[in-house]
């Protein structure tokens, strides 16, 4: 799990191989703390999620699609209470990008947080942006 409360550090051989000016940092907008750096865009793989521990102790599930658009939703599955949405499978239905919970398979829209299988349920969403590297999500 990535912890957003500490600065990202890389081993010297990796840090010197990738110039900082070209690395895009992914930031999540937290309600109390504002924008918090979580990882680099290169740390994210389309179709796979990453869990991030936010400064207030909550967890976010961070995803990027094949077009490079990043999304962040709460990592807690509201049906089970488990912090697992970052481990779910991503897909799309009717033009909506979603993650399916790895436990009971309910699908959550990555843009709105709405559950596609039960309209009465949703998860929190977070604003996401990239800084540096000349790219914004």
Secondary structure, 3 states (H helix, E strand, C coil): CEECCCCCCCCHHHHHHCCHHHCCEEEEEECCCEEEEEEEHHHCCCCCCEEEECCCCCEEEEEECCCCCEEEEECECCCCCCECHHHCEEEEECCEEEEECCCCCCEEECCCCEECCCCCCECCEECEEEECCCCCC
